Amino acid sequence: MSELPRITPTTLRASQQCALRFHRLVNGAGRVRGDPRRRFALPGAITQACRDAHQHAQAQGCSVAGAADHAHPPEDLTPEERHAFAHAVATYAAVADAREGTYHAEDHERFPNQESSTGRFEIMAPVDLVLRHREDRREVRELALREAPEPLADSSRVVLAALALRAPLTYAHCDLRTGTVVDATLEEPDRRTLGADLQRRVMGALGVAQEPSPTPGRWCSGCEVLRTCPAVVHTTAEELRAGGST
């Protein structure tokens, strides 16, 4: 297993939100809380069903919508999640049949990673679906249950996909609640610019002894390092037993 710091979408977003959170994540101090299997159960089930529908459609010579009719949610999903699963898969099938692209199972490493040119860190890009277009251009499709961020090209997932998979590529954000698709195209010069910017940010945080100041904001609710953040008032167990607080 690699010992290099790993830059994920969460880490990259932190670089634009809170300098302290980004510094601690890059230097290995942050830990994701909660049950990752439970958190990703629904998105993972949707992604796998959409991949299976593409593969079945190409093998049988039918539409993706026809293949998706056979998709069944995993038993461990809640009733609400099973409803969301059915709606999302049907919505994606309609999107897929309206957009060009050829599915190749070998393109689908779930978390492609790439070591940085300095050898000091690596990036990991979550990838839901990849379709090949003419002239060897690939389209990465994000299967989301929310609207696309603005602007899409600045999304942490888009940036890391461009760096891990190489340009040129099209990144399509598919909102499976509404069937809305927003896409961004990245060419090789864009990839080089994004890579240089990421190097600057990460190298500025790696190995720096003095931690930067925190930036409180709406992202604090999901922060991995909130428990020891100096911007938040923390009451110790001893103080609680004594009836006091800080």
SULVEN-V222632 format. One record per residue. N is the residue number from 0. RES is the residue in three letters. OMEGA is omega in whole degrees, 0 to 359 (NA if undefined). D_CENTER is the distance of its C-alpha to the mean C-alpha in Angstrom with 2 decimals. Layout:
((N/RES/OMEGA/D_CENTER) (N/RES/OMEGA/D_CENTER))
//
This chain:
((0/MET/182/20.84) (1/SER/176/19.87) (2/GLU/181/21.04) (3/LEU/172/19.23) (4/PRO/183/16.91) (5/ARG/179/13.27) (6/ILE/179/10.98) (7/THR/176/7.34) (8/PRO/179/5.20) (9/THR/179/7.52) (10/THR/182/10.35) (11/LEU/177/10.15) (12/ARG/181/10.21) (13/ALA/181/13.06) (14/SER/179/14.97) (15/GLN/184/15.55) (16/GLN/186/16.40) (17/CYS/183/18.52) (18/ALA/180/20.10) (19/LEU/179/21.13) (20/ARG/179/17.79) (21/PHE/180/16.33) (22/HIS/183/19.52) (23/ARG/178/19.45) (24/LEU/180/15.90) (25/VAL/183/16.77) (26/ASN/170/20.07) (27/GLY/183/18.97) (28/ALA/184/20.23) (29/GLY/176/17.24) (30/ARG/178/16.51) (31/VAL/182/14.02) (32/ARG/176/16.40) (33/GLY/182/16.94) (34/ASP/183/16.79) (35/PRO/179/13.45) (36/ARG/180/15.14) (37/ARG/183/16.16) (38/ARG/184/12.97) (39/PHE/184/11.14) (40/ALA/182/14.47) (41/LEU/178/14.31) (42/PRO/179/10.93) (43/GLY/179/11.92) (44/ALA/179/15.37) (45/ILE/181/14.58) (46/THR/181/12.64) (47/GLN/180/15.56) (48/ALA/180/18.12) (49/CYS/175/17.05) (50/ARG/180/17.13) (51/ASP/180/20.46) (52/ALA/177/21.79) (53/HIS/183/21.28) (54/GLN/179/22.93) (55/HIS/181/25.73) (56/ALA/181/26.36) (57/GLN/179/26.90) (58/ALA/185/29.01) (59/GLN/181/31.14) (60/GLY/179/31.30) (61/CYS/178/30.23) (62/SER/175/27.76) (63/VAL/178/24.22) (64/ALA/178/25.46) (65/GLY/179/28.34) (66/ALA/183/26.27) (67/ALA/177/23.90) (68/ASP/182/27.05) (69/HIS/183/27.07) (70/ALA/179/23.66) (71/HIS/180/24.20) (72/PRO/175/21.89) (73/PRO/184/21.91) (74/GLU/185/24.73) (75/ASP/176/22.79) (76/LEU/176/21.06) (77/THR/177/22.94) (78/PRO/179/25.05) (79/GLU/179/22.77) (80/GLU/179/19.72) (81/ARG/176/21.96) (82/HIS/179/22.93) (83/ALA/178/19.38) (84/PHE/183/18.69) (85/ALA/180/21.85) (86/HIS/182/21.22) (87/ALA/182/17.67) (88/VAL/178/18.90) (89/ALA/179/22.03) (90/THR/179/20.35) (91/TYR/181/18.08) (92/ALA/178/21.27) (93/ALA/177/23.08) (94/VAL/183/20.45) (95/ALA/181/20.46) (96/ASP/179/24.26) (97/ALA/181/24.44) (98/ARG/179/22.34) (99/GLU/178/23.47) (100/GLY/181/21.81) (101/THR/182/22.64) (102/TYR/174/20.58) (103/HIS/184/21.01) (104/ALA/183/19.94) (105/GLU/179/20.08) (106/ASP/195/17.18) (107/HIS/165/14.75) (108/GLU/188/13.64) (109/ARG/182/10.60) (110/PHE/179/9.31) (111/PRO/180/11.47) (112/ASN/184/12.54) (113/GLN/176/15.07) (114/GLU/180/17.64) (115/SER/181/18.50) (116/SER/178/21.90) (117/THR/184/23.39) (118/GLY/184/22.50) (119/ARG/180/21.54) (120/PHE/175/17.81) (121/GLU/178/15.10) (122/ILE/177/11.59) (123/MET/184/8.98) (124/ALA/174/6.51) (125/PRO/182/4.87) (126/VAL/181/7.41) (127/ASP/183/9.03) (128/LEU/175/12.27) (129/VAL/175/14.32) (130/LEU/177/17.73) (131/ARG/176/20.46) (132/HIS/175/22.68) (133/ARG/179/26.11) (134/GLU/173/26.70) (135/ASP/175/23.90) (136/ARG/179/21.16) (137/ARG/175/17.86) (138/GLU/175/15.68) (139/VAL/180/12.00) (140/ARG/175/11.40) (141/GLU/181/8.45) (142/LEU/189/10.17) (143/ALA/175/9.86) (144/LEU/180/12.54) (145/ARG/179/12.78) (146/GLU/182/13.99) (147/ALA/175/12.40) (148/PRO/178/12.37) (149/GLU/349/15.49) (150/PRO/186/15.73) (151/LEU/184/12.86) (152/ALA/180/13.56) (153/ASP/180/12.78) (154/SER/180/9.17) (155/SER/179/7.26) (156/ARG/179/4.85) (157/VAL/181/8.44) (158/VAL/183/10.13) (159/LEU/176/8.63) (160/ALA/180/9.05) (161/ALA/181/12.48) (162/LEU/183/13.37) (163/ALA/185/12.54) (164/LEU/180/13.97) (165/ARG/176/16.57) (166/ALA/1/17.96) (167/PRO/174/19.40) (168/LEU/173/16.69) (169/THR/178/15.87) (170/TYR/182/12.45) (171/ALA/175/13.06) (172/HIS/182/11.33) (173/CYS/177/13.28) (174/ASP/187/14.15) (175/LEU/170/15.69) (176/ARG/188/17.85) (177/THR/185/19.81) (178/GLY/180/19.23) (179/THR/178/18.46) (180/VAL/175/16.78) (181/VAL/182/16.05) (182/ASP/178/15.58) (183/ALA/179/15.83) (184/THR/180/17.65) (185/LEU/179/17.33) (186/GLU/183/20.36) (187/GLU/177/21.27) (188/PRO/177/22.61) (189/ASP/180/19.36) (190/ARG/180/17.57) (191/ARG/179/20.39) (192/THR/179/20.21) (193/LEU/180/16.51) (194/GLY/180/17.26) (195/ALA/180/20.34) (196/ASP/179/18.76) (197/LEU/177/16.14) (198/GLN/182/19.14) (199/ARG/182/21.15) (200/ARG/185/18.81) (201/VAL/181/18.16) (202/MET/177/21.79) (203/GLY/181/22.99) (204/ALA/184/21.47) (205/LEU/171/22.27) (206/GLY/178/25.61) (207/VAL/186/26.71) (208/ALA/184/29.02) (209/GLN/181/29.26) (210/GLU/177/26.30) (211/PRO/179/25.57) (212/SER/178/26.19) (213/PRO/177/23.63) (214/THR/180/22.58) (215/PRO/179/22.69) (216/GLY/183/20.78) (217/ARG/181/18.91) (218/TRP/182/15.97) (219/CYS/185/18.62) (220/SER/180/18.32) (221/GLY/186/15.08) (222/CYS/180/16.04) (223/GLU/185/16.28) (224/VAL/184/19.47) (225/LEU/186/21.22) (226/ARG/181/23.94) (227/THR/183/25.45) (228/CYS/180/24.71) (229/PRO/179/28.02) (230/ALA/182/27.26) (231/VAL/178/27.48) (232/VAL/180/30.86) (233/HIS/176/30.87) (234/THR/181/33.83) (235/THR/179/34.79) (236/ALA/180/36.35) (237/GLU/180/39.66) (238/GLU/178/39.71) (239/LEU/180/38.99) (240/ARG/180/41.84) (241/ALA/179/44.05) (242/GLY/181/43.24) (243/GLY/176/41.81) (244/SER/179/38.53) (245/THR/NA/37.20))
//
